[in-house]
Amino acid sequence: MSAHGAPIPMTSHPAGPLRGEARVPGDKSISHRSLILGALCVGETRITGLLEGEDVLDTAKAMRAFGAEVTQHGPGTWSVHGVGVGGFAEPADVIDCGNSGTGVRLIMGAMATSPIAATFTGDASLRSRPMGRVTDPMRLFGAMSYGRAGGRLPLTLVGAADPVPVDYALPMPSAQVKSAVLLAGLNAPGQTVVREAEATRDHTERMLAGFGAEVSVTVEDGQRVIRLAGRPELRPQTITVPRDPSSAAFPVCAALITEGSDVLVPGIGLNPTRAGLYATLREMGADLTYENPREEGGEPVADLRARFSPNMRGIEVPAERAASMIDEYPILSVVAAFAEGATVMRGVGELRVKESDRIDAMARGLEANGVRIEEDRETLIVHGMGPKGVPGGGTAAARLDHRIAMSFLCLGMGARHAVGVDDASPIATSFPIFEDLMTGLGASLERARG
């Protein structure tokens, strides 16, 4: 069950055509960062289009606990009166980040160079995820952490009283770790440097520059190098959050596998560090087009039109693309089941330490619905069965993972028989309107009667 309520078993029945406009929620990554950077300004930051899923609402509560004034003015419209860089107050209670790995890791970074202590926890899924990848670089700044074995939550972080800047090479491609280091560097004197061998989503760099930080990005010896000057005075901003490309993936991919479908998803953020799924789908032969390309708030945006695509074929997805689509492999594996031939996804070991072991979760769920898979530590291979070829009829375990739950509900829309999910409640963490949006397009989703 989720941390926020009882399990919600749900069944997805084979659907007629999915048609219409799918207005998905705001981008989760940008929503988290808007609240945190707003809290690190002096003055009022205004935000429209904020994702109001549980993950982001938990980050809003955390910013209040650290002393910022965070107010909702209407659906998606919020303001943050910040406390300035280094101005966080010590929270009076434990910070519960629910299911959000992004939230907890970014918040740890933002507080690690202030002389305060905070204790973090989360739901069962988050408590199982490794935090050492963040607490290790925080120690370089001078912070100290005390947690369970493996650096897992609950965990207390004691911020550095006299922080020092760091020069840190990411041991794995992770936008969360990179962002945590950059946020910690805000309150360290001098210059903090982050080096990454593979480019990861760059919302933090873009937003830091927009808030007035002195940040530069160069390529040196094949590495992407980000330099941040410490102790800036961040300027409050007015932010329009684009719609989330990771959430858009579900109505888009459901349309591709459901006969007769034609779905428009307007205003999707297409930051090149996030758009790997859509490039992959087009390589597979998906009928997916970008309409009305534009720029909003420093981010590239377009409207996506997805139509039923019966001629998709399996491909080998380049391992170097993984960082730009790491959250989208579960739904890609669903699309791959309806393609002709094998889709090979390599370099995806990071999926094993997400909200669940997503490789194992997708493999077991696909097998339960008649799809043949192969896997190892870093690879998932889906043997496609062509349009209308997936039997369905099975039930998948969501494992407290919102993307696993939504992926299998989409599978049921194109399969020959209904597909069940043991618990759809985690969907509320990132896409609280998923059920209403998909049924509005023509999907047939049924909650189990208690």
Residue pairs with C-beta under 8 A, 6 or more apart in sequence:
1 7
1 400
1 423
1 425
2 99
2 123
2 400
2 423
2 425
2 426
2 428
2 429
3 98
3 99
3 122
3 123
3 124
4 54
4 98
4 123
4 425
4 428
4 429
5 425
6 425
7 422
7 423
7 425
8 423
8 424
8 425
8 447
8 448
9 420
9 421
9 422
9 423
9 424
9 447
9 448
10 405
10 409
10 420
10 421
10 424
10 435
10 445
10 446
10 447
10 448
11 412
11 418
11 419
11 420
11 421
11 445
11 446
11 448
12 408
12 409
12 410
12 411
12 412
12 413
12 418
12 419
12 420
12 421
12 443
12 444
12 445
12 446
13 412
13 418
13 444
13 445
13 446
14 392
14 412
14 413
14 414
14 415
14 416
14 417
14 418
14 444
15 254
15 258
15 413
15 414
15 442
15 443
15 444
16 258
16 260
16 442
17 258
17 259
17 260
17 261
17 262
17 308
17 442
18 251
18 254
18 255
18 258
18 261
18 262
18 263
18 413
18 438
18 441
18 442
18 443
19 260
19 261
19 262
19 263
19 441
19 442
20 263
20 264
20 440
20 441
20 442
21 263
21 264
21 265
21 266
22 248
22 251
22 263
22 264
22 265
22 437
22 441
23 243
23 265
23 266
23 267
23 437
24 243
24 244
24 247
24 248
24 250
24 251
24 265
24 268
24 431
24 433
24 437
25 51
25 52
25 53
25 243
25 244
25 247
25 430
25 431
25 432
25 433
26 49
26 50
26 51
26 76
26 241
26 242
26 243
26 244
27 51
27 203
27 241
27 242
27 243
27 244
27 245
27 246
27 269
28 51
28 53
28 55
28 56
28 102
28 244
28 246
28 247
28 430
29 102
29 175
29 201
29 203
29 244
29 274
30 203
30 207
30 239
30 241
30 242
30 269
30 299
31 47
31 50
31 51
31 56
31 59
31 241
32 55
32 56
32 59
32 100
32 102
32 103
32 106
33 106
33 179
33 203
33 204
33 207
34 45
34 47
34 50
34 80
34 207
34 239
34 241
35 47
35 50
35 56
35 59
35 60
35 63
35 70
35 78
35 80
36 59
36 63
36 106
36 107
36 110
36 183
37 45
37 207
37 208
37 211
37 234
37 237
38 45
38 47
38 63
38 68
38 70
38 80
38 82
38 236
38 237
38 239
39 63
39 66
39 67
39 68
39 70
39 80
39 82
39 83
39 88
39 110
40 82
40 83
40 84
40 85
40 87
40 110
40 183
40 186
40 211
40 234
41 80
41 82
41 84
41 211
41 234
41 235
41 236
41 237
42 82
42 83
42 84
42 87
42 233
42 234
42 236
43 81
43 82
43 235
43 236
44 79
44 80
44 81
44 236
45 79
45 80
45 82
45 236
45 237
45 238
45 239
46 77
46 78
46 79
46 236
46 237
46 238
46 239
47 77
47 78
47 79
47 80
47 238
47 239
47 241
48 76
48 77
48 239
48 240
48 241
49 76
49 240
49 241
49 242
49 243
50 56
50 76
50 77
50 78
50 241
51 241
51 244
51 430
52 75
52 76
52 432
53 428
53 429
53 430
53 431
53 432
54 98
54 99
54 100
54 428
54 429
54 432
55 97
55 98
55 99
55 100
55 102
55 103
55 429
55 430
56 100
56 103
58 96
58 97
58 98
58 100
58 103
59 97
59 100
59 103
59 106
59 107
60 70
60 78
61 96
62 91
62 95
62 97
62 103
62 107
63 70
63 80
64 70
65 91
65 92
65 93
65 95
66 83
66 88
66 89
66 91
66 107
66 111
66 118
67 83
67 87
67 88
67 89
68 80
68 81
68 82
68 83
69 79
69 80
69 81
70 78
70 79
70 80
70 81
71 78
71 79
71 80
71 81
72 78
73 79
76 241
80 236
82 234
82 236
83 89
84 233
84 234
85 186
85 187
85 231
85 232
85 233
85 234
86 113
86 114
86 186
86 187
86 231
87 114
88 110
88 111
88 114
88 116
89 116
90 116
90 117
90 118
91 116
91 118
94 119
94 120
94 121
94 154
95 104
95 107
95 118
95 119
95 120
95 121
96 120
96 121
96 122
97 103
97 104
97 107
97 120
97 121
97 122
97 126
98 122
98 123
98 126
98 429
99 122
99 123
99 125
99 126
99 355
99 400
99 402
99 426
99 429
100 122
100 126
100 429
101 126
101 129
101 176
101 354
101 355
102 176
104 120
104 122
104 126
104 131
104 153
105 131
105 134
105 176
105 177
105 179
105 180
106 176
106 179
106 180
106 183
107 120
108 120
108 131
108 134
108 135
108 138
108 157
108 180
109 134
109 138
109 179
109 180
109 181
109 182
109 183
109 184
110 180
110 183
110 184
110 186
111 118
111 157
111 159
112 138
112 141
112 143
112 157
112 159
112 160
112 163
112 180
112 184
113 141
113 142
113 143
113 159
113 160
113 163
113 184
113 185
113 186
113 187
113 188
114 159
114 160
114 187
115 159
115 160
115 161
116 159
117 156
117 157
117 158
117 159
118 156
118 157
118 159
119 154
119 155
119 156
119 157
120 153
120 154
120 155
120 156
120 157
121 127
121 153
121 154
121 155
122 153
123 400
124 400
125 355
125 356
125 399
125 400
125 401
125 426
126 153
126 355
127 148
127 152
127 153
127 154
128 152
129 152
129 153
129 353
129 354
129 355
130 150
130 151
130 152
130 353
131 145
131 147
131 151
131 152
131 153
131 155
132 150
132 151
133 171
133 172
133 174
133 177
134 176
134 177
134 180
135 143
135 145
135 147
135 151
135 155
135 157
136 151
137 166
137 168
137 177
137 180
137 181
137 184
138 145
138 157
138 180
138 184
139 145
140 164
140 166
140 168
141 160
141 163
141 164
141 165
141 166
141 184
141 185
141 188
142 160
142 161
142 162
142 163
142 164
143 157
143 158
143 159
143 160
143 163
143 184
144 157
144 158
145 151
145 155
145 156
145 157
145 158
146 155
146 156
146 158
147 153
147 154
147 155
147 156
148 154
148 155
160 188
163 184
163 187
163 188
163 189
164 188
164 189
164 190
165 185
165 188
165 189
165 190
165 191
165 192
165 193
165 230
166 181
166 184
166 185
166 188
166 192
166 193
167 192
167 193
167 195
168 181
168 192
168 193
168 194
168 195
169 194
169 195
169 196
169 197
169 223
170 177
170 178
170 194
170 195
170 196
170 197
172 350
173 196
173 197
173 198
173 200
173 322
173 323
173 350
174 200
174 350
175 200
175 201
175 202
175 203
175 204
175 273
175 323
178 194
178 196
178 200
178 204
178 226
179 203
179 204
181 192
181 194
182 192
182 194
182 204
182 205
182 208
182 215
182 226
182 228
183 204
184 192
185 192
185 228
185 230
186 208
186 213
186 228
186 230
186 231
186 232
186 234
187 230
187 231
188 230
188 231
189 230
189 231
190 229
190 230
191 227
191 228
191 229
191 230
192 227
192 228
192 230
193 225
193 226
193 227
193 228
194 225
194 226
194 228
195 223
195 224
195 225
195 226
196 223
196 224
196 226
197 222
197 223
197 224
198 224
198 320
198 322
198 323
199 224
199 273
199 323
199 324
200 273
200 323
200 324
201 271
201 273
201 274
201 323
201 324
202 217
202 271
202 273
203 271
203 299
205 215
205 217
205 226
206 271
206 298
206 299
207 298
208 215
208 228
209 215
210 237
210 297
210 298
211 234
211 235
211 236
211 237
212 232
212 233
212 234
212 235
213 228
213 229
213 232
213 234
214 228
214 229
214 232
215 226
215 227
215 228
215 229
216 226
216 227
217 224
217 225
217 226
217 227
218 224
218 225
218 227
219 225
239 297
240 296
240 297
241 297
242 267
242 268
242 269
242 296
242 297
242 299
242 301
243 265
243 266
243 267
243 268
243 269
244 268
244 269
244 430
245 268
245 269
245 270
245 271
245 274
245 275
245 277
245 278
246 274
246 327
246 328
246 403
246 430
247 430
247 431
247 434
248 265
248 268
248 304
249 277
249 328
249 331
250 331
250 406
250 407
250 410
250 431
250 434
250 438
251 263
251 265
251 306
251 437
251 438
251 441
252 263
252 265
252 278
252 281
252 288
252 304
252 306
253 281
253 306
253 331
253 332
253 334
253 335
253 410
254 261
254 263
254 410
254 413
254 414
254 438
254 441
254 443
255 261
255 262
255 263
255 306
255 307
255 308
255 441
256 281
256 286
256 287
256 288
256 306
256 307
256 308
256 309
256 312
256 335
256 338
257 308
257 309
257 334
257 335
257 338
257 387
257 410
257 413
257 414
258 308
258 413
258 414
259 308
259 310
259 387
259 388
259 414
260 308
261 306
261 307
261 308
261 442
262 305
262 306
262 307
262 308
263 305
263 306
263 307
263 441
264 291
264 303
264 304
264 305
265 303
265 304
265 305
265 306
266 303
267 296
267 301
267 303
268 301
268 302
268 303
268 304
269 299
269 300
269 301
270 278
270 290
270 293
270 299
270 300
270 301
270 302
271 299
271 300
272 300
272 324
273 323
273 324
274 324
274 325
275 324
275 325
276 321
276 322
276 323
276 324
276 325
276 328
277 325
277 328
277 331
277 332
278 288
278 304
279 321
280 315
280 317
280 321
280 325
280 332
281 288
281 312
281 332
281 335
282 288
283 315
284 312
284 313
284 314
284 315
284 335
284 336
284 339
284 343
285 309
285 311
285 312
285 313
285 339
286 306
286 309
286 312
286 335
287 306
287 307
287 308
287 309
288 304
288 305
288 306
288 307
288 309
289 304
289 305
290 302
290 303
290 304
291 302
291 303
291 304
291 305
292 302
292 303
293 300
293 301
293 302
294 300
294 301
294 302
295 301
310 387
311 340
312 335
312 338
312 339
312 340
312 384
312 387
313 339
313 340
313 341
313 384
314 336
314 339
314 340
314 341
314 342
314 343
314 344
314 382
314 383
314 384
315 343
315 344
316 343
316 344
316 346
317 332
317 343
317 344
317 345
317 346
319 346
319 347
319 348
320 347
322 329
322 347
322 348
322 350
325 332
326 348
326 350
326 351
326 354
327 354
327 403
329 345
329 348
329 351
329 358
329 362
329 380
330 358
330 361
330 362
330 403
330 404
330 407
331 403
331 406
331 407
331 410
332 343
332 345
333 343
333 345
333 362
333 366
333 373
333 380
333 382
333 407
334 366
334 407
334 408
334 410
334 411
336 343
336 382
336 384
337 366
337 371
337 382
337 384
337 385
337 389
337 390
337 411
338 384
338 385
338 386
338 387
338 389
338 390
338 414
339 384
339 386
340 384
340 386
341 383
341 384
342 381
342 382
342 383
342 384
343 381
343 382
343 384
344 379
344 381
345 379
345 380
345 381
345 382
346 378
346 379
347 378
347 379
348 359
348 378
348 379
348 380
349 359
349 377
349 378
351 357
351 358
351 359
351 380
352 358
352 359
352 360
352 377
354 401
354 403
355 399
355 400
355 401
355 402
355 403
355 404
355 426
356 399
356 400
356 401
356 404
357 399
358 401
358 403
358 404
359 375
359 380
360 375
361 396
361 397
361 398
361 399
361 401
361 404
362 373
362 380
362 404
362 407
363 373
363 375
363 380
364 396
364 397
365 394
365 396
365 397
365 404
365 407
365 408
365 411
366 373
366 382
366 411
367 373
368 394
368 395
368 396
369 390
369 391
369 392
369 393
369 394
369 396
369 408
369 411
369 415
369 419
370 385
370 390
370 391
370 392
370 393
370 394
371 382
371 383
371 385
371 390
372 383
373 380
373 381
373 382
373 383
374 380
374 381
374 383
375 381
387 414
388 414
388 416
390 411
390 414
390 415
390 416
391 415
391 416
391 417
392 411
392 412
392 415
392 416
392 417
392 418
392 419
393 415
393 416
393 417
393 418
393 419
394 419
394 420
395 419
395 420
395 421
395 422
396 404
396 408
396 411
396 419
396 420
396 421
396 422
397 404
397 422
397 423
398 404
398 405
398 408
398 421
398 422
398 423
398 424
398 426
400 423
400 426
401 426
402 426
402 427
402 428
402 429
402 430
402 431
403 430
405 421
405 423
405 424
405 426
405 427
406 427
406 431
406 434
408 419
408 420
408 421
409 419
409 421
409 424
409 438
409 443
409 445
411 419
412 418
412 419
412 420
413 438
413 443
413 444
424 435
424 447
427 434
427 435
435 445
438 445
439 445
